[in-house]
Amino acid sequence: MATLALVLYGVYLLLAFGLRTLIQLRRTGSTGFHGLGGRPGSAEWIAGVGFGLALLLGVAAPVLDLLGWVEPIGSLDTSAAHLLGAVLALFGIAATLYAQLAMGTSWRIGVDPEERTALVTAGPFALVRNPIFAAMLPTALGLTLLVPSWVAIAGLAGLLVALELQVRVVEEPYLLQTHGSTYADYAARVGRFVPRLGKL
């Protein structure tokens, strides 16, 4: 399962970051990547670093499993869990790419406070305000179930914390400042990661 997890992780990174960045560059002349923001130690900085560490742990888990350096958690290392993991990972990869493409030219990694992009509220954004992040979570859970070790679980937990910080402390304040009542009205109707939950 570790080999499958590595292949799926590679496909995920290639599509969600590589391909989407190339599409953005071709459409706008910009990669859409704003990098790590905030001063060291700030919530914004912690969210960015946490996201990067979560990705590294996600890749490290199957590598360490293949090397025999970490043991899988026995109760989670079952055929049923592996099958569920593969399904979740494939669904999450497809949903992430779909949500990224639905953002059009407003797609970005990170926030530039000086930048103004259109507020996207259609397609998957009509169901949840953060469909890309919402799709990342089943992807990460699926990859964790394929190689269920403490390293994979730490990566999953780190991703969850990083996404919560990024959305609540960085993106929502930026969107409220940029789009004002338009975003406030949208956020009052649409859930944060799950339909109808996490409305502002």
C-alpha positions in Angstrom: 0.0 0.0 0.0 2.9 2.3 0.6 3.8 2.3 -3.1 0.2 3.1 -4.1 0.2 5.9 -1.5 3.4 7.4 -3.0 2.0 7.2 -6.5 -1.3 8.9 -5.5 0.6 11.5 -3.5 2.8 12.2 -6.6 -0.3 12.5 -8.8 -1.9 14.8 -6.3 1.1 17.1 -6.0 1.5 17.1 -9.8 -2.1 18.0 -10.5 -3.0 20.3 -7.5 0.2 22.3 -7.5 2.1 21.7 -10.7 -0.6 21.6 -13.3 -2.8 24.2 -11.6 0.1 26.6 -11.4 0.9 26.1 -15.1 -2.7 26.8 -16.0 -2.7 29.9 -13.9 0.6 31.1 -15.4 -0.8 30.6 -18.9 -4.1 32.4 -18.1 -2.8 35.4 -16.1 1.0 35.6 -16.5 1.3 34.9 -12.7 1.8 31.5 -11.0 -0.7 32.6 -8.3 1.8 31.5 -5.6 2.3 34.1 -2.9 4.4 32.0 -0.6 4.8 32.1 3.1 3.2 35.2 4.7 3.3 36.9 8.0 6.2 37.5 10.4 7.8 34.5 12.0 5.7 33.2 14.9 2.5 34.9 13.6 -0.7 32.8 13.0 -0.3 33.3 9.3 3.3 32.1 9.4 2.4 29.1 11.5 -0.3 28.2 9.1 2.1 28.3 6.1 4.8 26.4 7.9 2.3 23.9 9.3 0.9 23.3 5.8 4.4 22.6 4.4 5.3 20.3 7.3 2.0 18.4 6.9 2.8 17.8 3.2 6.3 16.6 4.1 4.9 14.2 6.7 2.4 12.9 4.2 5.2 12.0 1.8 7.5 10.7 4.5 4.9 8.2 5.8 4.9 5.8 2.8 8.7 6.3 2.3 9.4 5.4 6.0 7.0 2.5 5.6 8.8 1.2 2.6 12.1 1.5 4.4 10.6 -0.4 7.4 11.4 2.4 9.7 7.9 2.8 11.1 5.3 0.2 11.8 1.7 0.6 10.7 -1.0 0.8 13.3 -2.4 -2.7 13.4 -6.0 -1.8 13.9 -6.0 0.5 10.9 -3.8 -1.7 8.7 -6.7 -3.7 7.1 -7.9 -4.4 3.6 -11.1 -2.5 4.2 -9.2 0.5 5.5 -6.9 0.4 2.5 -9.8 0.2 0.0 -11.6 3.1 1.8 -8.3 5.0 1.7 -7.8 4.6 -2.0 -11.4 5.6 -2.7 -11.1 8.7 -0.5 -7.8 9.7 -2.0 -9.0 9.4 -5.6 -12.2 11.3 -4.8 -10.2 14.0 -2.9 -7.7 14.4 -5.8 -10.5 14.8 -8.3 -12.5 17.2 -6.1 -9.4 19.3 -5.3 -8.7 19.8 -9.0 -12.4 20.5 -9.8 -12.6 23.2 -7.1 -9.3 24.7 -8.2 -10.5 25.0 -11.8 -13.8 26.4 -10.6 -11.9 29.3 -9.1 -10.7 30.4 -12.5 -8.2 33.3 -12.5 -9.0 34.0 -8.8 -7.0 30.9 -7.8 -4.1 31.6 -5.5 -1.8 29.9 -3.0 -1.4 32.3 -0.1 -2.8 35.9 0.3 -1.4 39.1 -1.0 -3.2 41.9 1.0 -2.8 44.3 -2.0 -4.3 42.0 -4.5 -7.9 42.1 -5.5 -9.5 39.1 -7.2 -13.2 38.3 -8.0 -15.1 36.5 -5.2 -16.1 33.1 -6.5 -19.5 31.8 -5.2 -20.6 29.5 -7.9 -20.1 25.8 -8.6 -18.6 24.0 -5.6 -18.3 27.4 -3.8 -22.1 27.5 -3.6 -21.9 24.4 -1.3 -18.9 25.4 0.9 -16.7 28.5 1.0 -13.5 26.5 0.9 -14.0 23.5 -1.4 -10.3 23.2 -2.2 -9.4 22.8 1.4 -12.5 20.6 2.1 -11.3 18.3 -0.7 -7.7 18.2 0.7 -9.0 16.6 3.9 -10.4 13.4 2.4 -7.3 13.1 0.2 -5.1 13.3 3.3 -7.4 10.9 5.2 -7.3 8.4 2.3 -3.5 8.5 2.1 -3.3 8.1 5.9 -5.5 5.0 5.7 -3.3 3.5 3.0 -0.2 3.8 5.3 -1.7 4.2 8.8 1.3 5.1 10.9 1.9 7.8 13.6 3.8 9.8 10.9 0.8 9.8 8.6 -1.6 10.7 11.4 0.6 13.5 12.5 0.6 14.8 8.9 -3.2 14.6 8.8 -3.6 16.4 12.1 -1.1 19.1 11.1 -2.9 19.7 7.8 -6.2 20.1 9.7 -4.7 22.6 12.1 -2.9 24.5 9.3 -6.1 24.8 7.1 -8.2 26.0 10.1 -5.6 28.7 10.8 -5.2 29.7 7.2 -9.0 30.0 6.7 -10.0 31.6 10.0 -7.0 33.9 10.7 -5.7 34.8 7.1 -8.3 34.3 4.4 -11.6 35.2 6.0 -10.3 38.5 7.4 -8.8 39.3 4.0 -12.0 38.4 2.2 -14.1 40.5 4.6 -11.8 43.5 4.2 -11.7 43.1 0.4 -15.3 42.2 -0.4 -17.1 43.6 2.6 -20.8 42.9 2.9 -20.7 40.8 -0.3 -18.5 38.3 1.4 -20.3 38.7 4.8 -23.6 37.8 3.1 -22.1 34.9 1.3 -20.4 33.6 4.5 -23.7 33.9 6.4 -25.3 31.5 3.8 -22.6 29.0 3.0 -20.6 26.7 5.4 -16.9 26.9 5.8 -15.8 23.3 4.9 -19.1 21.4 5.2 -22.4 22.5 3.8 -24.4 24.5 6.3 -21.7 24.3 9.0 -19.3 27.1 10.0 -21.4 30.0 8.7 -20.3 33.5 9.8 
